[in-house]
């Protein structure tokens, strides 16, 4: 789907040949508006009669209006045109058009909208029109190919915002695609091939490590999770070099459990099919790199994806087994269904070699985070205040919100064990926090943040499907620091102190 933007008036737009036209109607109209325009005239009459209330998301559908080339016209109120109201308005407008087969669509704003609101409109339109097709015998792909935004004022910031929004849409849809695919269509090998396909062109590199290389590195925790699976593990290393080599990269670590049965600690059968989404963290890393390939910002980024299935078999790791991680720390695996933190801990140790500005891991890690935050905000844990603040701000700006959770040292008490340096679980209480405390042990040499996306990576029920989160949050964070030092860089020289502030979907 291609997005463009032009400086046009409504009087000019109504003469264009388009399958449909969405008119974004603010609560306060500009004084320069042509009240004789046929659309304006009809809507003003509807407002006077109380048939069109000026609240965000309210729509008025018009058909075959005299003087308007587009047969389908949907007028939707954006109220004050904030990003949140813009998303609501676009979703409502698409709802009025979703039964129409559209190839090209016009979207005209009667009042100027901010660059941020424009990006929200693009993202909302892509979300509303998205269609999964990969494993359907008779797919119904998205028919919409061209979207033309227009308004009275079009400047460089808005054009740049549109270009970034288009790149973001591509990234989000890559993340959705791979998270939505059934596990037999998204094996570690296929995930690695997807990464290699994305990381092409100048500035990109992709290396895929197999069992032999991972064994040589000493990734005992990752190997333990993978040993019960027939599908071979893959450790995917993606690199985007958009800045001088002297600039330390931001490292993104995505949990890539392509299917999670729970291993020997097997999950109940109900809704186990949703465990194909347990690689949503990995999918978000693929999505970010897809967007970077379009934008080519001046920043260095590394993506690490430890990919494997978690299966029960005669070779599978057993509760009570003790393994040695790449860091040298030994781990007693009390629950094989707490496997995400095991693959991540070795990846976090591997990240040290890049001398990173910051490391952010992304994982559908705990059902406890779903209990705490639901499906609205992702859980944010960080040992660095600057990094946490920057990520939270990026989430708010992108409409992909997160919420900072505590990391008090007392939460780590439950991870103590007589038989290893640390246990991989600490009981039900505070499960999302104790999981983060486990990961923190392996991320002490750089500014680190952990995003628990167990509640936000996908929807269940009739609307089941991947959301593509938190690609928008991550991309916004990266782009806002392309010309400045990433928060927390200076703190990397010394060990970081714990910072604190003030489940169950199964993952």
The 8 nearest C-alpha neighbors of each residue, nearest first, counted from 0:
[[1, 144, 145, 143, 2, 146, 125, 165],
 [0, 2, 145, 144, 146, 3, 165, 147],
 [3, 1, 146, 147, 145, 0, 165, 4],
 [2, 4, 147, 148, 146, 1, 5, 161],
 [5, 3, 148, 149, 147, 158, 2, 6],
 [6, 4, 149, 7, 148, 153, 3, 150],
 [5, 7, 153, 151, 150, 149, 152, 4],
 [8, 6, 150, 149, 151, 5, 11, 12],
 [9, 7, 11, 10, 151, 12, 150, 6],
 [8, 10, 12, 11, 13, 7, 107, 109],
 [11, 9, 8, 12, 13, 36, 14, 33],
 [12, 10, 8, 9, 13, 14, 7, 15],
 [11, 13, 9, 14, 15, 10, 8, 7],
 [14, 12, 67, 15, 11, 10, 68, 9],
 [13, 15, 12, 68, 11, 67, 16, 10],
 [16, 14, 12, 13, 17, 68, 11, 69],
 [15, 17, 68, 69, 14, 18, 13, 19],
 [18, 16, 69, 19, 104, 103, 15, 105],
 [17, 19, 103, 69, 101, 104, 102, 70],
 [20, 18, 71, 104, 69, 17, 72, 105],
 [19, 21, 105, 72, 106, 104, 69, 71],
 [20, 22, 106, 73, 74, 72, 105, 107],
 [23, 21, 74, 107, 106, 108, 24, 73],
 [22, 24, 108, 75, 76, 107, 77, 109],
 [23, 25, 76, 75, 77, 109, 22, 74],
 [26, 24, 78, 77, 27, 76, 28, 79],
 [25, 27, 78, 53, 28, 79, 24, 76],
 [28, 26, 25, 29, 78, 79, 110, 24],
 [27, 29, 25, 26, 30, 110, 32, 109],
 [30, 28, 31, 32, 110, 27, 109, 25],
 [31, 29, 32, 28, 33, 27, 34, 110],
 [30, 32, 29, 33, 28, 34, 109, 110],
 [33, 31, 30, 29, 34, 28, 109, 39],
 [34, 32, 35, 36, 31, 39, 10, 9],
 [33, 35, 36, 39, 32, 40, 37, 43],
 [36, 34, 33, 40, 37, 39, 38, 32],
 [35, 37, 39, 34, 38, 33, 40, 10],
 [38, 36, 40, 39, 35, 41, 66, 65],
 [39, 37, 41, 40, 36, 42, 64, 67],
 [40, 38, 42, 36, 37, 41, 34, 43],
 [39, 41, 37, 43, 38, 42, 35, 34],
 [42, 40, 44, 38, 43, 39, 37, 45],
 [41, 43, 45, 39, 44, 40, 46, 38],
 [44, 42, 46, 40, 45, 41, 39, 47],
 [43, 45, 47, 41, 42, 46, 48, 40],
 [46, 44, 50, 42, 48, 43, 47, 51],
 [45, 47, 51, 49, 43, 44, 48, 50],
 [46, 48, 44, 45, 49, 43, 50, 51],
 [49, 47, 45, 46, 50, 44, 51, 43],
 [48, 50, 46, 47, 51, 45, 52, 44],
 [51, 49, 45, 48, 46, 52, 47, 59],
 [52, 50, 46, 45, 49, 53, 59, 57],
 [51, 53, 54, 49, 46, 50, 57, 76],
 [52, 54, 26, 76, 78, 51, 55, 57],
 [55, 53, 78, 52, 57, 76, 56, 77],
 [54, 56, 77, 76, 78, 84, 57, 88],
 [55, 57, 88, 87, 91, 76, 75, 54],
 [58, 56, 76, 75, 55, 54, 52, 53],
 [59, 57, 75, 74, 56, 60, 92, 76],
 [58, 60, 74, 73, 75, 61, 51, 57],
 [61, 59, 73, 72, 74, 58, 62, 95],
 [60, 62, 72, 73, 71, 64, 59, 63],
 [63, 61, 71, 70, 64, 72, 60, 69],
 [64, 62, 70, 65, 71, 61, 69, 67],
 [63, 65, 62, 67, 66, 61, 70, 37],
 [66, 64, 67, 63, 37, 68, 62, 38],
 [65, 67, 64, 68, 37, 13, 14, 36],
 [66, 68, 13, 65, 69, 64, 14, 63],
 [67, 69, 14, 16, 13, 15, 70, 66],
 [70, 68, 19, 17, 71, 67, 18, 16],
 [71, 69, 63, 62, 68, 19, 72, 18],
 [70, 72, 19, 62, 69, 61, 20, 63],
 [73, 71, 20, 61, 19, 21, 60, 62],
 [74, 72, 60, 21, 59, 61, 22, 92],
 [73, 75, 22, 59, 58, 21, 23, 60],
 [76, 74, 58, 23, 57, 24, 88, 56],
 [75, 77, 24, 55, 78, 57, 56, 25],
 [76, 78, 55, 80, 25, 88, 85, 84],
 [77, 79, 26, 25, 55, 76, 54, 80],
 [80, 78, 81, 77, 25, 26, 84, 27],
 [81, 79, 77, 85, 78, 84, 82, 112],
 [80, 82, 84, 83, 79, 116, 85, 77],
 [83, 81, 116, 85, 119, 84, 86, 80],
 [82, 84, 86, 85, 81, 87, 398, 119],
 [85, 83, 87, 81, 86, 82, 55, 77],
 [84, 86, 82, 88, 83, 87, 80, 77],
 [87, 85, 123, 83, 89, 84, 88, 120],
 [86, 88, 84, 90, 56, 85, 89, 91],
 [89, 87, 56, 85, 91, 90, 86, 77],
 [90, 88, 92, 86, 91, 87, 93, 124],
 [89, 91, 93, 87, 88, 92, 127, 86],
 [92, 90, 94, 88, 89, 93, 56, 87],
 [93, 91, 89, 95, 94, 90, 88, 75],
 [92, 94, 96, 90, 95, 91, 97, 89],
 [93, 95, 91, 92, 97, 96, 90, 127],
 [94, 96, 93, 92, 97, 91, 73, 60],
 [97, 95, 93, 99, 94, 98, 92, 73],
 [96, 98, 94, 99, 93, 95, 100, 128],
 [97, 99, 96, 100, 95, 94, 101, 93],
 [100, 98, 96, 97, 101, 95, 18, 71],
 [101, 99, 142, 98, 102, 97, 143, 18],
 [100, 102, 143, 103, 18, 99, 142, 104],
 [103, 101, 143, 144, 142, 145, 18, 100],
 [102, 104, 145, 18, 101, 146, 17, 143],
 [105, 103, 146, 19, 20, 17, 18, 145],
 [104, 106, 20, 147, 146, 148, 21, 19],
 [105, 107, 21, 148, 20, 22, 147, 149],
 [108, 106, 149, 22, 148, 150, 23, 21],
 [109, 107, 23, 150, 110, 22, 149, 111],
 [108, 110, 24, 23, 107, 150, 111, 25],
 [111, 109, 108, 29, 112, 25, 28, 150],
 [110, 112, 150, 152, 108, 113, 151, 109],
 [113, 111, 116, 110, 117, 80, 114, 108],
 [112, 114, 116, 115, 117, 111, 157, 80],
 [113, 115, 157, 117, 160, 116, 118, 156],
 [114, 116, 118, 113, 117, 119, 82, 160],
 [117, 115, 82, 119, 113, 118, 114, 81],
 [118, 116, 114, 120, 119, 115, 113, 121],
 [117, 119, 164, 121, 115, 120, 116, 160],
 [118, 120, 116, 122, 117, 82, 121, 86],
 [121, 119, 117, 123, 118, 122, 86, 85],
 [122, 120, 118, 124, 123, 119, 125, 164],
 [121, 123, 119, 125, 120, 124, 126, 168],
 [124, 122, 126, 120, 86, 125, 121, 119],
 [123, 125, 127, 121, 126, 122, 120, 89],
 [126, 124, 122, 128, 123, 127, 129, 121],
 [127, 125, 123, 129, 124, 128, 122, 168],
 [126, 128, 124, 125, 129, 123, 90, 93],
 [127, 129, 125, 126, 124, 130, 141, 93],
 [130, 128, 126, 127, 125, 141, 131, 172],
 [129, 131, 140, 141, 132, 128, 139, 127],
 [132, 130, 133, 129, 176, 140, 179, 138],
 [133, 131, 138, 135, 134, 140, 130, 139],
 [132, 134, 135, 131, 180, 138, 176, 136],
 [133, 135, 132, 136, 180, 138, 131, 181],
 [136, 134, 138, 137, 132, 133, 131, 139],
 [137, 135, 138, 134, 132, 133, 139, 140],
 [136, 138, 135, 139, 132, 134, 140, 133],
 [139, 137, 132, 135, 140, 136, 133, 131],
 [138, 140, 132, 137, 141, 130, 131, 142],
 [141, 139, 130, 138, 142, 132, 131, 129],
 [140, 142, 143, 130, 129, 128, 139, 144],
 [143, 141, 102, 101, 140, 144, 100, 139],
 [142, 144, 102, 101, 141, 103, 145, 0],
 [143, 145, 0, 102, 103, 1, 142, 146],
 [144, 146, 103, 1, 0, 143, 2, 104],
 [147, 145, 104, 2, 103, 105, 1, 3],
 [146, 148, 105, 3, 4, 2, 106, 104],
 [149, 147, 4, 106, 107, 105, 3, 5],
 [148, 150, 107, 5, 7, 4, 6, 106],
 [151, 149, 108, 6, 7, 152, 107, 111],
 [150, 152, 6, 7, 8, 153, 111, 149],
 [153, 151, 150, 6, 111, 154, 7, 149],
 [152, 154, 6, 157, 5, 151, 150, 155],
 [155, 153, 157, 156, 158, 152, 159, 6],
 [154, 156, 158, 157, 159, 153, 160, 114],
 [157, 155, 159, 158, 154, 160, 114, 153],
 [156, 158, 114, 160, 159, 155, 154, 161],
 [159, 157, 155, 161, 160, 156, 162, 154],
 [158, 160, 156, 162, 157, 161, 155, 163],
 [161, 159, 157, 163, 158, 162, 114, 164],
 [160, 162, 164, 158, 159, 163, 118, 165],
 [163, 161, 159, 165, 164, 160, 158, 166],
 [164, 162, 166, 160, 161, 165, 167, 159],
 [163, 165, 167, 161, 118, 166, 162, 160],
 [164, 166, 168, 162, 167, 163, 161, 169],
 [165, 167, 290, 163, 169, 164, 168, 293],
 [168, 166, 164, 170, 165, 169, 290, 171],
 [169, 167, 165, 171, 170, 166, 172, 164],
 [170, 168, 166, 172, 167, 171, 173, 290],
 [169, 171, 286, 290, 167, 289, 173, 168],
 [170, 172, 467, 174, 168, 173, 169, 286],
 [171, 173, 175, 169, 174, 170, 176, 168],
 [174, 172, 176, 286, 170, 175, 171, 169],
 [175, 173, 282, 286, 283, 171, 467, 172],
 [176, 174, 172, 467, 465, 178, 173, 177],
 [175, 177, 173, 179, 174, 178, 172, 180],
 [178, 176, 180, 179, 174, 175, 282, 173],
 [177, 179, 175, 276, 279, 180, 176, 465],
 [180, 178, 176, 177, 465, 175, 464, 181],
 [179, 181, 177, 178, 184, 185, 176, 182],
 [182, 180, 184, 183, 275, 185, 179, 178],
 [181, 183, 185, 184, 275, 258, 257, 186],
 [184, 182, 181, 185, 186, 180, 257, 258],
 [183, 185, 182, 181, 180, 186, 189, 134],
 [186, 184, 182, 189, 183, 180, 190, 181],
 [185, 187, 189, 188, 183, 182, 257, 190],
 [188, 186, 190, 306, 189, 307, 233, 232],
 [187, 189, 191, 186, 190, 192, 233, 231],
 [190, 188, 192, 186, 191, 187, 185, 193],
 [191, 189, 187, 193, 188, 192, 185, 186],
 [190, 192, 194, 188, 189, 193, 187, 235],
 [193, 191, 189, 195, 194, 190, 196, 188],
 [192, 194, 196, 190, 191, 195, 189, 197],
 [195, 193, 191, 197, 196, 192, 198, 190],
 [194, 196, 192, 198, 193, 197, 205, 191],
 [195, 197, 193, 194, 198, 199, 192, 191],
 [198, 196, 194, 195, 199, 289, 193, 288],
 [199, 197, 203, 195, 196, 204, 205, 194],
 [200, 198, 197, 203, 196, 195, 204, 201],
 [199, 201, 203, 202, 198, 204, 292, 197],
 [200, 202, 203, 199, 204, 240, 239, 198],
 [201, 203, 240, 239, 241, 200, 204, 238],
 [204, 202, 239, 198, 238, 201, 199, 200],
 [205, 203, 238, 198, 237, 239, 206, 199],
 [204, 206, 237, 236, 195, 198, 238, 207],
 [207, 205, 236, 235, 208, 237, 204, 195],
 [206, 208, 235, 234, 236, 233, 209, 191],
 [209, 207, 234, 212, 233, 235, 206, 213],
 [208, 210, 233, 212, 211, 213, 232, 234],
 [209, 211, 213, 212, 214, 232, 208, 231],
 [210, 212, 214, 213, 209, 215, 208, 216],
 [213, 211, 215, 214, 209, 210, 208, 216],
 [212, 214, 216, 210, 215, 211, 218, 209],
 [215, 213, 217, 211, 216, 212, 210, 218],
 [214, 216, 212, 217, 213, 211, 218, 210],
 [217, 215, 213, 214, 218, 212, 325, 349],
 [218, 216, 325, 214, 215, 219, 213, 324],
 [219, 217, 325, 324, 221, 220, 345, 216],
 [218, 220, 324, 222, 323, 217, 221, 322],
 [219, 221, 324, 341, 223, 222, 218, 322],
 [222, 220, 342, 223, 224, 218, 219, 341],
 [223, 221, 219, 225, 220, 224, 226, 218],
 [224, 222, 220, 226, 221, 225, 316, 219],
 [223, 225, 221, 222, 226, 309, 338, 220],
 [226, 224, 222, 223, 227, 228, 307, 309],
 [227, 225, 223, 315, 228, 224, 222, 314],
 [315, 226, 228, 314, 310, 312, 225, 311],
 [229, 227, 310, 230, 226, 225, 308, 309],
 [228, 230, 231, 227, 226, 310, 308, 225],
 [229, 231, 228, 232, 308, 186, 187, 307],
 [232, 230, 229, 233, 307, 187, 228, 210],
 [231, 233, 307, 306, 187, 225, 209, 210],
 [234, 232, 209, 306, 187, 208, 235, 305],
 [233, 235, 305, 208, 207, 304, 306, 209],
 [234, 236, 207, 304, 303, 233, 206, 191],
 [235, 237, 303, 206, 205, 302, 207, 234],
 [238, 236, 205, 302, 301, 204, 303, 235],
 [239, 237, 301, 204, 203, 300, 205, 302],
 [238, 240, 203, 300, 202, 299, 241, 301],
 [241, 239, 299, 202, 242, 238, 203, 300],
 [240, 242, 297, 298, 299, 296, 239, 202],
 [241, 243, 297, 298, 299, 240, 244, 246],
 [244, 242, 245, 246, 241, 240, 299, 298],
 [243, 245, 246, 242, 247, 240, 299, 241],
 [246, 244, 243, 247, 242, 248, 299, 354],
 [247, 245, 244, 243, 248, 242, 299, 298],
 [246, 248, 355, 356, 245, 354, 299, 249],
 [249, 247, 299, 300, 355, 356, 250, 246],
 [248, 250, 300, 357, 356, 355, 358, 301],
 [251, 249, 301, 358, 300, 302, 248, 359],
 [250, 252, 302, 359, 360, 358, 301, 303],
 [253, 251, 360, 303, 302, 304, 361, 359],
 [254, 252, 281, 280, 361, 304, 360, 284],
 [253, 255, 280, 362, 281, 278, 256, 304],
 [256, 254, 278, 306, 281, 305, 257, 304],
 [257, 255, 278, 307, 308, 277, 258, 306],
 [258, 256, 278, 308, 255, 275, 307, 182],
 [259, 257, 275, 308, 256, 274, 182, 309],
 [258, 260, 309, 261, 274, 308, 256, 277],
 [261, 259, 262, 310, 265, 266, 309, 258],
 [260, 262, 336, 265, 264, 266, 259, 335],
 [261, 263, 311, 310, 265, 264, 260, 309],
 [262, 264, 311, 265, 335, 317, 261, 315],
 [265, 263, 262, 261, 335, 336, 334, 266],
 [266, 264, 261, 263, 262, 260, 267, 336],
 [265, 267, 261, 260, 268, 264, 271, 336],
 [268, 266, 269, 265, 271, 270, 260, 261],
 [267, 269, 271, 270, 266, 272, 265, 260],
 [270, 268, 271, 267, 272, 266, 273, 505],
 [271, 269, 272, 273, 268, 274, 267, 505],
 [270, 272, 273, 268, 269, 274, 267, 266],
 [273, 271, 270, 274, 275, 269, 268, 181],
 [274, 272, 271, 275, 270, 276, 277, 459],
 [273, 275, 276, 277, 272, 259, 271, 258],
 [274, 276, 258, 273, 277, 182, 257, 181],
 [277, 275, 274, 178, 278, 279, 273, 179],
 [278, 276, 274, 256, 275, 279, 363, 257],
 [277, 279, 255, 256, 257, 281, 276, 280],
 [278, 280, 282, 281, 276, 178, 277, 283],
 [281, 279, 253, 362, 361, 254, 283, 278],
 [280, 282, 253, 255, 284, 254, 278, 279],
 [281, 283, 174, 279, 285, 280, 284, 177],
 [282, 284, 286, 174, 280, 285, 470, 281],
 [285, 283, 287, 281, 286, 282, 253, 302],
 [286, 284, 282, 288, 283, 287, 289, 174],
 [285, 287, 170, 174, 283, 289, 173, 284],
 [286, 288, 284, 290, 289, 285, 170, 470],
 [287, 289, 291, 285, 290, 286, 292, 284],
 [290, 288, 286, 170, 292, 287, 291, 197],
 [289, 291, 166, 170, 287, 293, 292, 288],
 [292, 290, 288, 294, 295, 293, 289, 287],
 [291, 293, 289, 290, 295, 294, 288, 197],
 [292, 294, 290, 291, 166, 295, 289, 163],
 [293, 295, 291, 296, 292, 290, 166, 163],
 [296, 294, 291, 292, 293, 241, 297, 290],
 [297, 295, 294, 298, 241, 481, 291, 478],
 [298, 296, 241, 242, 481, 295, 299, 482],
 [297, 299, 242, 241, 481, 296, 300, 240],
 [298, 300, 248, 240, 241, 239, 242, 249],
 [299, 301, 249, 248, 239, 250, 238, 298],
 [300, 302, 238, 250, 237, 251, 249, 239],
 [301, 303, 237, 251, 236, 250, 252, 238],
 [304, 302, 252, 236, 235, 251, 253, 237],
 [303, 305, 235, 253, 281, 234, 306, 255],
 [304, 306, 234, 255, 342, 233, 254, 235],
 [307, 305, 255, 233, 187, 256, 232, 304],
 [308, 306, 232, 256, 187, 225, 257, 255],
 [307, 309, 258, 257, 256, 228, 310, 259],
 [310, 308, 259, 262, 260, 224, 225, 258],
 [309, 311, 262, 228, 227, 260, 308, 312],
 [312, 310, 262, 263, 315, 227, 309, 313],
 [313, 311, 315, 314, 227, 310, 228, 263],
 [312, 314, 315, 227, 311, 316, 263, 226],
 [313, 315, 227, 312, 226, 316, 311, 228],
 [227, 316, 314, 312, 226, 311, 313, 317],
 [315, 317, 223, 314, 224, 227, 320, 226],
 [318, 316, 320, 319, 263, 315, 335, 332],
 [319, 317, 333, 334, 332, 320, 335, 316],
 [318, 320, 333, 332, 331, 317, 321, 334],
 [321, 319, 332, 317, 318, 331, 322, 316],
 [320, 322, 331, 330, 332, 319, 329, 419],
 [323, 321, 330, 329, 219, 220, 324, 320],
 [322, 324, 329, 219, 328, 327, 330, 220],
 [323, 325, 219, 220, 326, 327, 218, 328],
 [324, 326, 218, 217, 327, 345, 219, 348],
 [327, 325, 324, 328, 348, 345, 441, 323],
 [328, 326, 324, 325, 323, 329, 217, 219],
 [329, 327, 326, 324, 323, 420, 330, 325],
 [328, 330, 323, 420, 419, 322, 324, 327],
 [331, 329, 421, 322, 321, 422, 419, 420],
 [332, 330, 321, 422, 419, 320, 319, 333],
 [331, 333, 319, 423, 318, 334, 320, 330],
 [332, 334, 318, 319, 331, 423, 424, 422],
 [333, 335, 336, 318, 332, 337, 264, 424],
 [334, 336, 337, 264, 262, 338, 261, 318],
 [337, 335, 261, 338, 334, 264, 262, 265],
 [338, 336, 335, 334, 339, 340, 423, 424],
 [337, 339, 341, 336, 340, 335, 224, 342],
 [340, 338, 341, 342, 337, 364, 343, 254],
 [339, 341, 343, 338, 342, 344, 438, 337],
 [342, 340, 338, 220, 339, 344, 343, 221],
 [341, 343, 221, 339, 340, 344, 345, 220],
 [342, 344, 340, 346, 341, 345, 347, 339],
 [343, 345, 347, 341, 346, 342, 441, 340],
 [346, 344, 348, 347, 325, 343, 218, 342],
 [345, 347, 349, 343, 348, 344, 350, 342],
 [348, 346, 350, 344, 345, 349, 343, 442],
 [347, 349, 345, 350, 346, 351, 326, 441],
 [348, 350, 346, 347, 351, 352, 345, 325],
 [351, 349, 347, 348, 352, 353, 346, 250],
 [352, 350, 349, 353, 354, 348, 355, 347],
 [353, 351, 350, 354, 349, 355, 348, 347],
 [352, 354, 355, 351, 350, 248, 247, 250],
 [355, 353, 351, 352, 247, 356, 350, 248],
 [356, 354, 248, 247, 357, 353, 249, 250],
 [355, 357, 488, 247, 249, 248, 485, 354],
 [356, 358, 446, 249, 355, 447, 445, 250],
 [359, 357, 250, 447, 249, 251, 446, 448],
 [360, 358, 448, 251, 449, 447, 252, 250],
 [361, 359, 252, 449, 251, 253, 450, 448],
 [360, 362, 280, 450, 253, 449, 252, 451],
 [363, 361, 280, 254, 364, 451, 452, 253],
 [364, 362, 453, 452, 451, 277, 506, 365],
 [363, 365, 362, 451, 506, 453, 339, 452],
 [366, 364, 367, 368, 431, 506, 453, 363],
 [365, 367, 502, 504, 503, 505, 369, 368],
 [502, 366, 368, 370, 365, 431, 369, 430],
 [369, 367, 371, 431, 370, 366, 365, 372],
 [370, 368, 373, 454, 366, 367, 372, 371],
 [369, 371, 502, 367, 368, 373, 372, 503],
 [370, 372, 368, 369, 373, 367, 502, 431],
 [373, 371, 369, 370, 368, 376, 374, 375],
 [374, 372, 369, 454, 375, 370, 371, 376],
 [373, 375, 454, 455, 376, 372, 369, 377],
 [374, 376, 373, 455, 372, 377, 400, 454],
 [377, 375, 401, 400, 372, 374, 402, 378],
 [378, 376, 401, 452, 451, 455, 402, 379],
 [377, 379, 451, 402, 450, 401, 403, 376],
 [380, 378, 403, 450, 402, 404, 449, 401],
 [381, 379, 449, 404, 448, 403, 450, 378],
 [380, 382, 448, 383, 387, 447, 449, 379],
 [381, 383, 497, 498, 447, 495, 496, 448],
 [384, 382, 381, 386, 385, 446, 387, 487],
 [383, 385, 387, 386, 388, 382, 498, 381],
 [386, 384, 486, 388, 387, 383, 487, 389],
 [385, 387, 486, 389, 383, 388, 384, 487],
 [386, 388, 384, 390, 385, 389, 381, 391],
 [389, 387, 391, 385, 386, 390, 392, 384],
 [390, 388, 386, 392, 387, 391, 393, 385],
 [391, 389, 393, 387, 392, 388, 476, 394],
 [390, 392, 394, 388, 393, 389, 401, 387],
 [391, 393, 389, 395, 394, 390, 388, 396],
 [394, 392, 390, 396, 476, 391, 395, 475],
 [395, 393, 400, 472, 399, 391, 397, 392],
 [394, 396, 392, 400, 398, 393, 397, 399],
 [395, 397, 393, 394, 398, 392, 115, 399],
 [398, 396, 394, 399, 395, 472, 471, 393],
 [397, 399, 395, 396, 400, 394, 83, 82],
 [400, 398, 394, 397, 472, 395, 471, 469],
 [399, 401, 394, 376, 395, 398, 377, 391],
 [400, 402, 377, 376, 378, 391, 379, 394],
 [403, 401, 378, 379, 376, 377, 404, 391],
 [402, 404, 379, 380, 378, 401, 500, 405],
 [403, 405, 380, 379, 500, 402, 378, 501],
 [406, 404, 499, 500, 407, 501, 380, 403],
 [405, 407, 499, 498, 497, 408, 432, 436],
 [408, 406, 409, 499, 410, 405, 497, 498],
 [407, 409, 410, 411, 406, 497, 412, 436],
 [410, 408, 411, 407, 412, 406, 413, 433],
 [409, 411, 408, 412, 433, 407, 413, 432],
 [410, 412, 409, 414, 413, 408, 436, 433],
 [413, 411, 414, 410, 409, 415, 408, 425],
 [412, 414, 425, 411, 415, 410, 426, 424],
 [415, 413, 422, 425, 411, 412, 421, 424],
 [414, 416, 421, 413, 412, 422, 417, 420],
 [417, 415, 418, 422, 421, 419, 414, 420],
 [418, 416, 419, 415, 420, 421, 422, 331],
 [417, 419, 416, 331, 420, 321, 421, 330],
 [420, 418, 329, 421, 330, 331, 416, 417],
 [419, 421, 329, 330, 328, 416, 422, 418],
 [420, 422, 330, 419, 415, 414, 416, 331],
 [423, 421, 331, 414, 330, 424, 416, 415],
 [422, 424, 332, 331, 333, 330, 421, 414],
 [425, 423, 422, 426, 414, 333, 334, 337],
 [424, 426, 413, 414, 433, 427, 423, 422],
 [425, 427, 428, 424, 430, 413, 429, 433],
 [428, 426, 430, 429, 425, 502, 367, 424],
 [429, 427, 430, 426, 425, 502, 367, 433],
 [430, 428, 432, 431, 433, 427, 367, 410],
 [431, 429, 433, 427, 367, 428, 432, 434],
 [430, 432, 434, 367, 368, 365, 433, 429],
 [433, 431, 435, 434, 429, 430, 436, 406],
 [432, 434, 436, 430, 435, 431, 410, 411],
 [435, 433, 437, 431, 432, 436, 430, 438],
 [434, 436, 432, 438, 437, 433, 439, 431],
 [437, 435, 433, 439, 434, 438, 411, 432],
 [436, 438, 434, 435, 439, 440, 433, 423],
 [439, 437, 435, 440, 436, 441, 344, 340],
 [438, 440, 436, 442, 441, 437, 435, 443],
 [441, 439, 438, 437, 442, 443, 436, 344],
 [440, 442, 439, 438, 344, 443, 348, 347],
 [443, 441, 439, 440, 444, 347, 447, 445],
 [442, 444, 445, 494, 441, 495, 440, 439],
 [445, 443, 442, 494, 491, 351, 446, 493],
 [444, 446, 491, 443, 447, 357, 442, 355],
 [447, 445, 357, 487, 383, 491, 358, 382],
 [448, 446, 358, 381, 359, 357, 382, 445],
 [449, 447, 381, 359, 380, 358, 360, 450],
 [448, 450, 360, 380, 359, 379, 361, 381],
 [451, 449, 379, 361, 378, 452, 360, 362],
 [450, 452, 378, 362, 363, 364, 453, 377],
 [453, 451, 363, 377, 455, 454, 456, 362],
 [454, 452, 363, 451, 455, 364, 456, 365],
 [455, 453, 374, 369, 452, 373, 456, 377],
 [454, 456, 374, 452, 457, 453, 377, 375],
 [457, 455, 466, 468, 452, 465, 453, 454],
 [458, 456, 465, 466, 464, 455, 459, 463],
 [457, 459, 463, 464, 462, 465, 460, 466],
 [458, 460, 463, 462, 457, 461, 464, 273],
 [459, 461, 463, 462, 458, 464, 270, 457],
 [460, 462, 463, 459, 458, 464, 457, 465],
 [461, 463, 460, 459, 464, 458, 457, 465],
 [464, 462, 459, 458, 460, 461, 457, 465],
 [463, 465, 458, 457, 179, 462, 466, 459],
 [464, 466, 457, 175, 179, 467, 456, 178],
 [465, 467, 457, 468, 456, 175, 464, 458],
 [468, 466, 171, 175, 174, 465, 470, 469],
 [469, 467, 470, 466, 456, 455, 471, 283],
 [468, 470, 472, 471, 473, 467, 399, 283],
 [471, 469, 468, 473, 283, 472, 287, 171],
 [470, 472, 474, 469, 473, 397, 475, 399],
 [471, 473, 394, 469, 475, 470, 393, 399],
 [474, 472, 476, 470, 475, 471, 477, 469],
 [473, 475, 477, 471, 476, 472, 470, 478],
 [476, 474, 478, 472, 473, 477, 393, 471],
 [475, 477, 473, 393, 474, 479, 478, 390],
 [478, 476, 474, 480, 475, 479, 473, 481],
 [479, 477, 475, 481, 480, 476, 474, 296],
 [478, 480, 476, 477, 481, 475, 482, 393],
 [481, 479, 483, 478, 477, 482, 485, 484],
 [480, 482, 298, 478, 297, 483, 479, 477],
 [483, 481, 480, 484, 297, 479, 298, 478],
 [484, 482, 480, 481, 485, 479, 486, 298],
 [483, 485, 486, 480, 488, 482, 481, 356],
 [484, 486, 480, 488, 356, 487, 483, 357],
 [487, 485, 386, 385, 488, 484, 389, 357],
 [486, 488, 490, 446, 489, 386, 385, 485],
 [489, 487, 356, 490, 491, 486, 485, 357],
 [488, 490, 491, 487, 492, 486, 356, 493],
 [489, 491, 487, 488, 492, 493, 446, 495],
 [492, 490, 445, 489, 488, 493, 446, 444],
 [493, 491, 490, 489, 494, 445, 444, 488],
 [492, 494, 491, 490, 495, 444, 445, 489],
 [495, 493, 443, 444, 496, 492, 491, 445],
 [496, 494, 493, 443, 382, 497, 490, 383],
 [495, 497, 498, 382, 494, 383, 443, 493],
 [498, 496, 382, 406, 495, 499, 407, 408],
 [497, 499, 382, 406, 496, 383, 384, 407],
 [500, 498, 405, 406, 407, 497, 501, 404],
 [501, 499, 405, 404, 403, 498, 406, 407],
 [500, 405, 404, 499, 403, 406, 402, 407],
 [367, 503, 366, 370, 368, 369, 430, 365],
 [504, 502, 366, 370, 367, 505, 369, 365],
 [503, 505, 366, 369, 506, 502, 453, 365],
 [504, 506, 366, 503, 365, 266, 274, 502],
 [505, 365, 364, 366, 363, 277, 504, 274]]
